[in-house]
Amino acid sequence: MMVQFAAGLLLASFVFGPALAEDGEVRPPKVTYPKLPAKAASVRAFVPKGWTVEAKAKGDLNRDGRADAVMVLRQTSPRNVIRPYSSDPKITLDTNPRMIAVVFAGAAGEPWRLAAENHVLIPRDEEPSLRDTFEDGLSIENGAFRIELQFSADAHWNPSFTFRYEQGRFDLVRYQRYSRHRFTAEVKEIDADYVKGEVRIERSSDEEPDKPPTIEVKPLPKAPRPTLASIGDATDFDPLPEPPAKEE
């Protein structure tokens, strides 16, 4: 009987994906991201099977006079919709991952070309008590594309990333973040302008509206400018990172 029970658990884990952790929470299943084609006859042809276009923006990104496209794609697998708490089966969470795809338009009769793909910047939703990370915050303006995200824990914060195509890569040209602490009402606004090479940090409090904010302007690091490929997870990005600790 015990052998049959263990075999049943193994089969359930294989079929449904999520695993029950020691703390009683269900972990989302691992995801293998599809490789997008290098070229395709249409924008739609870059969308893998089992994925959908959650947001799309069009505009000229490589300054050739043709409208290119940026898409936020999301997987649609029922396997990734989990019940995160074994103690409350009514709560469900869509952990389907997202990825960014940037495609350049070809000349008449030529295919579209994949310019960039990224499945790291927009983190996967894995915590049911937090807000959905992405809600249609995608746009193209003045030859650059902007992605706005949202997070909520002890503080609510909205980071946005603006990328411009330069020398075969998408450089970060502006990073902005508004955050407000839930308990202290402390507000912090960051505006990092990588063209100017400086970051403006403004601090204030909703509990002291008559008190003027404190403002700092600091130079950005002279290291290579962050790119779409190098930034990593949006929740970990800091325009003024702490220097690595020296080994004793």
KELORO-970106 format. One record per atom (N, C-alpha, C): residue number from 1; x, z, y. Coordinates in steps of 0.05 Angstrom, whole numbers. Layout:
     i       xx       zz       yy
   NUM        X        Z        Y
...
% end
This chain:
     i       xx       zz       yy
     1       17        0      -24
     1        0        0        0
     1       17        0       25
     2       39       17       26
     2       56       18       49
     2       70       -8       53
     3       78      -22       31
     3       91      -48       34
     3       72      -68       46
     4       46      -67       38
     4       27      -86       49
     4       22      -80       79
     5       21      -54       86
     5       17      -46      114
     5       41      -56      132
     6       65      -52      122
     6       89      -60      137
     6       89      -91      140
     7       82     -105      119
     7       81     -134      120
     7       60     -143      140
     8       38     -128      142
     8       17     -135      162
     8       27     -132      190
     9       42     -110      195
     9       53     -106      222
     9       73     -128      229
    10       90     -135      210
    10      109     -157      215
    10       95     -183      221
    11       74     -189      206
    11       59     -214      211
    11       46     -213      238
    12       34     -190      246
    12       21     -188      272
    12       41     -192      294
    13       65     -180      291
    13       85     -183      312
    13       94     -212      314
    14       96     -226      291
    14      104     -254      292
    14       82     -272      305
    15       57     -266      299
    15       36     -283      309
    15       30     -278      338
    16       27     -253      346
    16       18     -246      372
    16       41     -241      392
    17       65     -237      382
    17       89     -235      400
    17       95     -208      411
    18       77     -194      426
    18       84     -169      438
    18       91     -148      418
    19      110     -130      425
    19      118     -109      407
    19      111      -82      419
    20      104      -63      403
    20       97      -36      412
    20      122      -20      415
    21      127      -10      440
    21      151        6      445
    21      146       35      438
    22      167       51      438
    22      165       79      431
    22      147       95      451
    23      146       85      477
    23      130       99      497
    23      101       92      496
    24       93       76      476
    24       65       68      473
    24       57       44      489
    25       76       31      503
    25       70        7      519
    25       77      -18      502
    26       63      -39      507
    26       68      -64      494
    26       85      -82      511
    27      107      -91      500
    27      126     -108      514
    27      118     -137      511
    28      121     -153      533
    28      114     -182      530
    28      133     -196      512
    29      124     -217      499
    29      141     -232      481
    29      163     -247      496
    30      184     -253      483
    30      206     -269      495
    30      197     -298      499
    31      209     -310      519
    31      201     -338      526
    31      225     -356      525
    32      221     -379      514
    32      241     -401      515
    32      231     -421      535
    33      247     -425      556
    33      239     -444      577
    33      245     -473      569
    34      227     -491      574
    34      231     -519      567
    34      251     -532      586
    35      265     -551      576
    35      283     -567      593
    35      267     -590      605
    36      267     -592      631
    36      252     -613      645
    36      268     -640      643
    37      253     -662      643
    37      267     -688      642
    37      283     -694      667
    38      304     -709      665
    38      320     -716      688
    38      306     -736      706
    39      290     -753      694
    39      275     -774      709
    39      247     -776      696
    40      228     -785      713
    40      201     -789      703
    40      186     -808      721
    41      165     -820      711
    41      150     -840      726
    41      132     -828      747
    42      126     -802      744
    42      108     -789      764
    42      115     -760      766
    43      105     -747      786
    43      110     -718      789
    43       97     -703      766
    44       74     -711      758
    44       59     -697      737
    44       75     -698      710
    45       91     -719      707
    45      106     -722      682
    45      128     -701      678
    46      134     -686      700
    46      154     -665      698
    46      142     -639      688
    47      116     -637      685
    47      102     -613      676
    47      103     -612      646
    48      116     -592      634
    48      117     -591      605
    48       90     -585      592
    49       88     -592      567
    49       64     -585      552
    49       61     -555      551
    50       37     -545      555
    50       32     -516      555
    50       38     -503      581
    51       43     -518      602
    51       49     -508      629
    51       29     -522      648
    52       25     -509      671
    52        7     -520      692
    52       20     -518      719
    53       11     -534      738
    53       20     -533      765
    53        5     -512      780
    54       18     -490      787
    54        5     -468      801
    54        5     -473      831
    55       25     -486      841
    55       27     -493      870
    55       45     -517      873
    56       39     -534      893
    56       55     -558      898
    56       56     -563      928
    57       80     -571      938
    57       83     -579      966
    57       98     -605      966
    58       92     -623      986
    58      105     -649      988
    58      117     -652     1016
    59      140     -665     1017
    59      154     -670     1042
    59      182     -680     1036
    60      194     -692     1056
    60      221     -704     1053
    60      242     -682     1053
    61      255     -678     1030
    61      276     -658     1028
    61      304     -668     1030
    62      309     -693     1022
    62      336     -704     1022
    62      340     -725     1044
    63      322     -726     1063
    63      325     -742     1087
    63      328     -772     1081
    64      312     -782     1062
    64      313     -811     1056
    64      287     -824     1065
    65      269     -809     1078
    65      244     -821     1088
    65      221     -821     1068
    66      226     -810     1044
    66      205     -809     1023
    66      197     -781     1018
    67      171     -777     1012
    67      160     -750     1007
    67      168     -740      979
    68      184     -719      978
    68      191     -707      953
    68      171     -685      946
    69      176     -670      924
    69      156     -650      916
    69      170     -626      905
    70      158     -603      911
    70      167     -577      899
    70      142     -566      884
    71      146     -556      860
    71      124     -545      845
    71      132     -517      834
    72      112     -500      833
    72      115     -475      818
    72       98     -480      793
    73      111     -480      770
    73       98     -484      745
    73       94     -457      730
    74       72     -455      715
    74       67     -430      700
    74       58     -437      672
    75       69     -423      653
    75       61     -427      625
    75       33     -416      622
    76       19     -428      603
    76       -9     -420      599
    76      -15     -410      570
    77        5     -398      558
    77        2     -389      530
    77      -14     -364      528
    78      -36     -364      512
    78      -51     -339      508
    78      -34     -317      495
    79      -13     -324      482
    79        5     -305      470
    79       18     -287      490
    80       21     -296      515
    80       33     -280      536
    80       14     -263      552
    81      -12     -265      545
    81      -32     -247      558
    81      -34     -223      539
    82      -23     -200      548
    82      -20     -177      530
    82      -38     -154      539
    83      -41     -135      521
    83      -54     -109      528
    83      -31      -90      530
    84      -22      -84      555
    84        3      -69      559
    84        2      -40      549
    85      -22      -28      548
    85      -23       -1      540
    85      -40        1      514
    86      -27       12      494
    86      -42       15      468
    86      -65       35      471
    87      -63       53      491
    87      -83       73      495
    87     -108       63      509
    88     -106       39      522
    88     -129       28      537
    88     -130       -2      532
    89     -143      -11      511
    89     -143      -40      504
    89     -159      -57      524
    90     -173      -45      543
    90     -188      -61      562
    90     -170      -73      583
    91     -146      -61      587
    91     -128      -71      608
    91     -111      -94      596
    92     -112     -117      609
    92      -95     -140      601
    92      -77     -148      624
    93      -55     -161      617
    93      -35     -170      636
    93      -25     -197      628
    94      -26     -216      648
    94      -16     -243      643
    94       14     -243      649
    95       30     -244      628
    95       59     -244      632
    95       70     -272      630
    96       53     -293      630
    96       63     -320      629
    96       84     -325      652
    97      107     -335      645
    97      128     -339      665
    97      123     -363      683
    98      138     -363      705
    98      138     -385      724
    98      165     -398      726
    99      165     -423      735
    99      190     -436      741
    99      186     -455      765
   100      208     -460      779
   100      208     -477      803
   100      219     -504      794
   101      206     -526      803
   101      217     -553      798
   101      217     -568      824
   102      240     -580      831
   102      242     -596      855
   102      248     -625      846
   103      232     -644      854
   103      236     -672      846
   103      237     -690      871
   104      256     -709      869
   104      260     -728      891
   104      245     -754      885
   105      232     -765      904
   105      218     -791      901
   105      239     -814      900
   106      234     -833      883
   106      251     -856      882
   106      241     -878      900
   107      257     -898      904
   107      249     -921      919
   107      227     -936      903
   108      216     -956      915
   108      194     -971      902
   108      203     -981      875
   109      188     -974      855
   109      194     -983      828
   109      214     -965      813
   110      225     -945      827
   110      245     -927      814
   110      232     -901      806
   111      242     -888      786
   111      229     -863      777
   111      235     -839      796
   112      220     -818      793
   112      226     -793      806
   112      249     -780      792
   113      265     -764      807
   113      289     -751      796
   113      287     -721      799
   114      295     -707      778
   114      296     -678      780
   114      319     -669      796
   115      314     -655      818
   115      335     -645      836
   115      344     -617      829
   116      325     -600      820
   116      331     -572      813
   116      309     -561      797
   117      316     -543      779
   117      296     -526      765
   117      307     -498      764
   118      289     -479      766
   118      297     -451      768
   118      275     -433      756
   119      282     -417      736
   119      262     -399      725
   119      271     -370      728
   120      288     -364      748
   120      299     -337      752
   120      288     -325      778
   121      286     -341      799
   121      279     -330      825
   121      252     -315      825
   122      232     -327      813
   122      205     -314      812
   122      205     -298      786
   123      206     -271      788
   123      207     -255      764
   123      180     -255      749
   124      182     -250      724
   124      158     -249      707
   124      142     -223      713
   125      116     -226      714
   125       99     -202      717
   125       97     -187      691
   126      108     -162      692
   126      108     -146      667
   126       97     -118      672
   127       88     -112      696
   127       78      -85      702
   127       49      -87      711
   128       30      -77      696
   128        1      -81      703
   128       -7      -66      729
   129        8      -46      738
   129        0      -32      762
   129        9      -45      787
   130       25      -67      785
   130       35      -80      809
   130       19     -106      815
   131       22     -116      839
   131        8     -140      847
   131       21     -165      834
   132        6     -186      831
   132       17     -211      821
   132       39     -220      840
   133       61     -229      829
   133       85     -235      845
   133       81     -259      863
   134       66     -279      854
   134       64     -304      870
   134       34     -311      873
   135       27     -317      898
   135        0     -326      904
   135        0     -350      923
   136        9     -373      913
   136        8     -397      929
   136       25     -396      954
   137       47     -382      954
   137       65     -381      977
   137       86     -402      976
   138       79     -427      977
   138       97     -449      975
   138       91     -470      997
   139      112     -478     1012
   139      108     -497     1034
   139      134     -513     1039
   140      131     -536     1052
   140      154     -552     1061
   140      150     -557     1091
   141      171     -551     1106
   141      170     -556     1135
   141      197     -562     1146
   142      199     -582     1162
   142      225     -590     1175
   142      247     -594     1154
   143      239     -607     1132
   143      259     -615     1112
   143      269     -592     1094
   144      256     -569     1094
   144      263     -547     1078
   144      239     -536     1064
   145      243     -524     1040
   145      220     -512     1026
   145      222     -482     1026
   146      199     -469     1027
   146      197     -440     1030
   146      180     -428     1008
   147      190     -407      995
   147      175     -393      975
   147      171     -364      984
   148      146     -355      984
   148      140     -328      992
   148      129     -313      968
   149      140     -289      963
   149      132     -272      941
   149      121     -246      951
   150      111     -229      933
   150      101     -203      940
   150      105     -184      918
   151      112     -159      925
   151      117     -138      906
   151      105     -112      917
   152       98      -95      899
   152       86      -70      907
   152       92      -48      887
   153      105      -27      897
   153      110       -3      881
   153      108       20      900
   154      130       36      904
   154      129       56      925
   154      126       43      952
   155      137       19      954
   155      134        4      979
   155      122      -23      972
   156      109      -34      992
   156       99      -62      990
   156      118      -80     1006
   157      128     -101      993
   157      146     -118     1009
   157      141     -148     1002
   158      145     -164     1022
   158      140     -193     1020
   158      166     -208     1027
   159      183     -215     1008
   159      206     -231     1014
   159      200     -261     1014
   160      213     -276     1031
   160      210     -305     1031
   160      237     -318     1032
   161      240     -340     1018
   161      265     -354     1016
   161      261     -383     1026
   162      278     -392     1044
   162      276     -420     1054
   162      302     -434     1046
   163      299     -457     1032
   163      321     -472     1022
   163      322     -500     1035
   164      347     -509     1040
   164      351     -536     1050
   164      371     -550     1032
   165      366     -576     1028
   165      384     -592     1010
   165      409     -600     1025
   166      432     -592     1015
   166      458     -598     1028
   166      478     -604     1006
   167      491     -627     1006
   167      513     -633      989
   167      507     -628      959
   168      483     -637      951
   168      476     -635      923
   168      466     -609      913
   169      460     -590      932
   169      450     -564      924
   169      429     -555      944
   170      414     -534      937
   170      394     -523      956
   170      405     -496      967
   171      415     -498      991
   171      426     -474     1004
   171      404     -457     1016
   172      407     -431     1015
   172      389     -412     1028
   172      396     -413     1058
   173      377     -420     1074
   173      381     -421     1103
   173      368     -398     1118
   174      348     -386     1105
   174      335     -363     1118
   174      322     -345     1096
   175      325     -319     1100
   175      312     -300     1083
   175      298     -280     1101
   176      273     -275     1096
   176      257     -257     1112
   176      243     -237     1093
   177      241     -212     1102
   177      227     -193     1085
   177      214     -172     1102
   178      188     -168     1097
   178      173     -146     1110
   178      167     -126     1088
   179      172     -100     1094
   179      165      -80     1074
   179      153      -55     1089
   180      135      -42     1075
   180      123      -18     1085
   180      121        2     1062
   181      131       26     1067
   181      131       46     1046
   181      103       58     1045
   182       93       62     1021
   182       65       71     1017
   182       61      100     1027
   183       81      116     1024
   183       77      145     1030
   183       88      153     1057
   184      110      141     1066
   184      121      148     1092
   184      112      131     1115
   185       99      108     1108
   185       90       88     1129
   185      114       76     1144
   186      137       78     1133
   186      161       66     1146
   186      160       36     1142
   187      165       21     1163
   187      165       -8     1163
   187      193      -18     1168
   188      201      -38     1152
   188      227      -50     1155
   188      224      -80     1154
   189      235      -94     1174
   189      233     -123     1175
   189      262     -134     1176
   190      268     -152     1158
   190      294     -165     1156
   190      291     -195     1160
   191      308     -205     1177
   191      309     -234     1183
   191      338     -244     1182
   192      345     -256     1159
   192      373     -265     1155
   192      374     -295     1161
   193      388     -303     1181
   193      390     -331     1189
   193      418     -341     1181
   194      419     -357     1160
   194      445     -365     1149
   194      457     -388     1166
   195      442     -400     1183
   195      453     -421     1201
   195      468     -407     1224
   196      456     -386     1235
   196      469     -370     1255
   196      490     -351     1244
   197      487     -344     1218
   197      506     -326     1206
   197      501     -297     1213
   198      476     -290     1218
   198      470     -262     1225
   198      443     -253     1214
   199      440     -227     1211
   199      416     -215     1201
   199      406     -194     1221
   200      380     -195     1226
   200      367     -177     1245
   200      350     -158     1229
   201      354     -132     1233
   201      340     -111     1218
   201      324      -94     1238
   202      298      -93     1235
   202      281      -77     1253
   202      267      -56     1237
   203      268      -31     1246
   203      255       -8     1233
   203      235        5     1252
   204      212       12     1241
   204      191       25     1256
   204      174       42     1237
   205      154       55     1248
   205      136       71     1232
   205      107       67     1241
   206       89       62     1222
   206       61       60     1229
   206       49       87     1238
   207       63      109     1231
   207       54      135     1239
   207       62      142     1268
   208       81      127     1279
   208       90      131     1306
   208       89      104     1322
   209       65       94     1326
   209       63       67     1338
   209       74       65     1367
   210       75       88     1381
   210       85       87     1409
   210      116       89     1410
   211      128       95     1388
   211      157       97     1387
   211      170       69     1384
   212      188       61     1402
   212      200       35     1400
   212      216       32     1374
   213      217        8     1362
   213      232        4     1338
   213      262        5     1343
   214      276       11     1322
   214      306        8     1323
   214      313      -19     1312
   215      332      -32     1326
   215      340      -59     1318
   215      370      -61     1315
   216      378      -72     1293
   216      407      -77     1288
   216      411     -107     1283
   217      433     -118     1292
   217      440     -145     1286
   217      468     -144     1274
   218      471     -155     1250
   218      496     -154     1236
   218      504     -182     1227
   219      530     -187     1224
   219      539     -212     1214
   219      534     -214     1184
   220      527     -237     1174
   220      524     -241     1146
   220      552     -245     1133
   221      554     -239     1107
   221      580     -243     1094
   221      590     -271     1097
   222      616     -274     1099
   222      628     -301     1102
   222      632     -315     1075
   223      624     -302     1054
   223      626     -313     1027
   223      608     -339     1026
   224      612     -355     1005
   224      595     -379     1003
   224      565     -372     1006
   225      551     -389     1020
   225      522     -385     1025
   225      507     -384      999
   226      488     -366      996
   226      472     -365      971
   226      456     -391      968
   227      452     -398      943
   227      437     -422      936
   227      414     -415      917
   228      397     -434      913
   228      375     -431      894
   228      386     -424      866
   229      408     -436      860
   229      420     -432      833
   229      434     -405      831
   230      443     -394      853
   230      460     -370      851
   230      446     -344      858
   231      423     -345      870
   231      409     -321      880
   231      401     -302      858
   232      391     -313      836
   232      381     -296      814
   232      353     -286      820
   233      346     -263      809
   233      319     -251      811
   233      314     -243      840
   234      291     -250      851
   234      285     -244      879
   234      285     -215      885
   235      278     -198      865
   235      276     -169      870
   235      304     -157      873
   236      325     -171      864
   236      352     -161      866
   236      367     -171      890
   237      356     -189      905
   237      371     -202      926
   237      373     -184      951
   238      397     -183      962
   238      402     -167      987
   238      421     -184     1004
   239      413     -191     1028
   239      431     -207     1045
   239      457     -192     1054
   240      456     -166     1051
   240      480     -149     1058
   240      486     -132     1033
   241      496     -144     1013
   241      502     -129      988
   241      525     -109      992
   242      523      -88      977
   242      545      -68      978
   242      569      -79      965
   243      593      -74      976
   243      617      -84      963
   243      621      -70      936
   244      633      -84      916
   244      637      -71      890
   244      655      -47      893
   245      649      -27      877
   245      665       -2      878
   245      693       -7      866
   246      713        5      879
   246      740        1      870
   246      745       19      845
   247      760        8      826
   247      766       22      802
   247      789       42      808
   248      786       66      799
   248      806       87      803
   248      828       85      782
% end
